[in-house]
Amino acid sequence: MIEGRWVRVTECDNIPPREGRAARIGDRELAIFNLGDRFLAVDNRCPHRGGPLCDGIVAGTAVVCPLHAWKVSLETGAVERPANTSACIRTYATRVEAGVVIVELQLRAVGELTTGALNRCTDT
């Protein structure tokens, strides 16, 4: 059985608007982005060559990888550039409570983190 668990990650003020920051939770490294009106979370690894997406340039609701300029949607995890690329990354539900960004991770009944997330990406 898999269930969601909300994990407190960081205070909202730690991520400036239109920027991202890395956050390690268990064995997973996430990139948390402040879009000004909301926060989005994805795996912090570009599907092309593993570049750190948290260091990329935010463009609307996407991020441009700092290594090779792949553009990835922060809402769906799909690669927007280059076109016709089927690779994607995982996205995670977020919410803000009392000025803290909280991310939903999937847990097995035994309490270990799984690779489940909002979209149906596979590891690349």
Secondary structure, 3 states (H helix, E strand, C coil): CEEEEEEEEEEHHHCCCCEEEEEEECCEEEEEEECCCCEEEEECCCCCCCCCHHHCEEECCEEECCCCCCEEECCCCEEEECCCCCCECCEECEEEECCEEEEEEEEECCCCECCCCCCCCCCC
